[in-house]
Amino acid sequence: MLNWAQGVWRPVLEVFILTVILYNFFRYIRGTRGAPVVTGFMVVLLAFVLVTFLLRLEVLQYLTGAFSAVFVLAVLVIFQPELRRMLAELGNLPLFINAHEQRENIEVIVKTVERLSEVRIGALMAIERTIRLPEAVESGIAVDCEATPEMLETIFFPNNAIHDGGVILKEDRIAYAACIFPLTQRQDLSTSLGTRHRAAIGLTEETDAVVVVVSEETGQVSYAFKGLLFRNVTCEALRSFLTSVLVTPSRSRSWLVWIRSRTRDRVKPGPVVLANTGAEQAVTTTSTGVAK
């Protein structure tokens, strides 16, 4: 029994390691421009292997084995940009980012929202998490500068050349500005919702991003997450929500708790929720202002 266990644990470990690597690779490329290429490449490769083995095409089987190293090299060449970004972003994984830095990033957003809300300047900020935002990025302007309240205010200042559209934030950087986010296609939304709020809902329906909105007409603050819109929230409520979603759990916690925290987003309820409850859809509001 002991010898059997010793002989089994190595294959199990190998399968586990390969599963983790493949899962994180496909999770990384999901939503990127290389995703369709990966899908097409895998479909062609699997179809070729299945046909050669099912039909027992010995020559093609030999060639498949002989050129396996060439296939690996082809993958490295074809997906070089994605692999390079993956390696470059290893240092930005939550494991290496302390909670203090994450809270500082949240404070930048909250301070920006406070200032813009007071003077009623509209804003749309998307905080990128694990899924890249290719649709928004393609229509945006690369900025790549440090995220500060002053810089964000400058971007959203009226009559600025890039004040229209949304901003994409990556950690402590402003990655893109003047981005056009996809609008939600839902027909049950209130007519008081303007383009910014519909764009916030639309982006969070397709990605796991958090989108913060400041209404230009009323100065009200809202945020969207997983297709839900929380309207007319206070800055304290916004700070609490962003902390619950973005701040990495302490390293002293077990790996099991850390994995659960990454796979199960905990959302604190806001004062106003626009939610789809299946057959019945409800809209709860606390104000009658029209948001833009």
N, C-alpha and C positions, 0 to 999 in steps of 0.2 A: 504493500500500500504506500509505504514511504517513497519507494523508488518510482512508483507511478506518479505520485504528486510532484516529485522533483523533475520528472520528465514533462509534466504538463504545464508548469507555471511559466516556462520560457515562451512557448507558443502563445499562451494567453497574454503575457506581457507584450509580446510583439504585436498581436492583434489590437490590444488596447492603445499602444503608442501610435500605430498606423491610423486607427480610428480618430484619435485626438488630432493628429496632424491633418488628415483629410477634412475633418469637420471644420477646424479653424481656417483651413485654406479656402474652402468653399464659402464659409461665412464671411471671410475677408473680401473675396472677390464679388460677393453678391451686391448688386447695385452699381458695380464699376463698369467701365466701358469694355473691359476684357471678359466679362461674364458670358456674353453670347459666344465669344471665341472659345472659351473653355468648354461650354456646353457642346458646341459643334465638334470640337476636337475629341471629346470623350465619347460622343455618340458614334463618330466614325471609327475610332479605335476599338470600341467594344464590338461594334458590328463586324469589323474585320476579323477580330479574334474569334468571335463566335462562329462565323462562317467557316473559317479555316479549320477549327476543331470539330465542328459538327459534321462537316463534309469530309473530314480527314484529308485535307489537302497538305500532304507531307512537305512539299517544297515550300509552300507559304508558311507552314509552321516553322520550318528550319530558318527561313528568312526572318520571321518575326522574332525568334530567339536570338539570331545573329545580330539583328539591328536594334535590339533593345536599348543598347547604349546610345545609339543614334537618336532614338525616340526621346530619351531623357535629355539629350543635348538640344533637341528641337523644342522641347517644352521650355527649357531655360532661355532659349533665344526668343521664342514667341511671346512668352510671358515675362520677359525681363523687366519691363516697367513695373508690373504688379509686384514681382518678387523684390525688386529694389525698394519699393515703397513699404512693403511688409517688413523688410529688415530694418529700414530706416525708422519705422514707427515702433519697433520693439521697446525702445526706451520710453515711449509715451504710453505704454500699457498701464492700466490702473495699478498694477503691482508695484510700479516704480514711481508713482505720483502720490505725494503725501496729501493728506486731507487739508493741510494748511493752504497749499497752493490752489486746491480746488475751491476752497471757501473764498480765497481772494478773487478767483475768476467769477464766482457768483456775485460777490460784492460789486464788481465792475458792472455787471448787468443790472443789478438792483439800483445802483446809483444813477446809471444812465436812464433807467426807466423813471426814477423819481424826477430827474431834471426835465426830461421830455414831457412827462405828464403835466408838470406845473405850467409849462408854456404851450401845451397842446400841440406838440410837434409829433406827427405820426411816425411810427417805427415798426419794423418787422425784422426780428432777429431769430435765426435758427441756430440752435446749439447742436452740433453734430456729435453723435455718439458712436455706435459700432457700425452703422450702415452709412456708406458714403452717399453724397447727394449729387449724383451726376447730372440729373435733369436741371437742377438749379445752377450748378456750377457752369454748365455749358452756355447758359444765357447770362452769366455774370462777368464781372470784371475782377481780375486777380488783384488783390491788395497786399496781402501777406505783411501785415504790420502788427505791432503790439496792440492788444485790445485795451483801451482806456476810455473812460467816460467822455473825455474831451474829443477823442477821435471819432467815437460813435456819434456824438452830437454833431460834429462837423459833417459826417456823411449824411445824416438825416436832415440837416438844416435845409429849409425850403429854398428852392431855386438852385440848389447845388446840382452839379451835372450828374451825380450818381445817387441822388436822394430817393429816386423812385426805385421800387423793388425792395428786396430783402437782403440782409447781411447774413453770411455764414460764419459762425464762430467755431474754431477748433482749439480747444484748451484755452490758452491765453493769447491766441492770435485771431485777427480778423482775416479770414482767408479770401472771401469774395464779397463784393458789394454789387448792388443793382441787379440782383438775381430775380428771375421770374419763377415763382414757385407754382406747381400745378394746382389748379383750383379743384375743390371738391365737386363731385358730380351729384351729390345728394340733393333731392328735390324737396325735402321736408324742413329745410332750414328757414329760420325767420327772415323776412325780407329786410329787417333792420341790419342784417349782417352785411358789411361792405367787403370789398375785394381783399383787404388785408386779412380779415378773419377767415374768409373762405379759403384763401391761400394757405393760411396756417393749418386749417383742418385738412386740406388736401395733402400737404406735405407730410403731416403726421399719420395720415392714412396709409401712405406708401413706405414710410421709413420709421425708425425709432427716435427721430430727432424730437427735441423740445423746442417749441416756437413761442416766443414772447411778442406780444402785440401791444402797441400804444395807439389808441384811437386819436386821429387828428381832430375830429369834431368835438369829442367829449373829454379827451384826456384820460379816459378809463384804461386801466391795465388789464390785459387778459393773457392767458397762456393756453396752448393746445398741446395735447399729448395723446398718442394712440387714437386719433380721430375724435377726441373729446375736447370741447372748448370750455374753459373756465373763465367766465367774464366778470369784470368789475371786481377784481381782487385787490387787496392791499399789498403794499410792498413787503410787509412782514409775511403775509401768506405766500407771496411769490418766493421769498427767500427760503421759507420752510419747505416748499415744494421742491425747489431746485436742489436744496441740500439733501432731501430724501432720495432724489433720483440720481444726482451727479456725484455726490461725495462717496468715495470708496470706503467700504467698511474697514475697520481697524485690522492690521495684520495679525493681531493676537487671536483673532477669531479663527475657527477651524476652516480647513479648505472646503469642507462640505457646506458650511454656512456661506462661504464666499461664492461658491459655484451657484448656490441657490439664489443669492442676491444678484448675480449676473443674469440669471435666466428668468427671474421673476421680478418684474418692476413693481415697486411699491409706490402707489400714488395716494397722496393725501387728498381727500375731497375738498374742493374749493366751494366758495359760496354760491357759484352759479355753474351749472353743468348742462352742457348740450350733449345728450347721449342717445345712442341707438339701443333700444332695449328689445330688439327682435321685431315681433309683430307690432308692438306698440312703441312709438317714438314720442318722447316727451321733451319739452323745452321749458326749463325753469329759469326765470329771470328775476332780478331784484331791481332793475331800473328800466326806464322806458326810453332811454337815449338811443339814438341811431348811431351805430358804430361804422366807421369807415376804415 
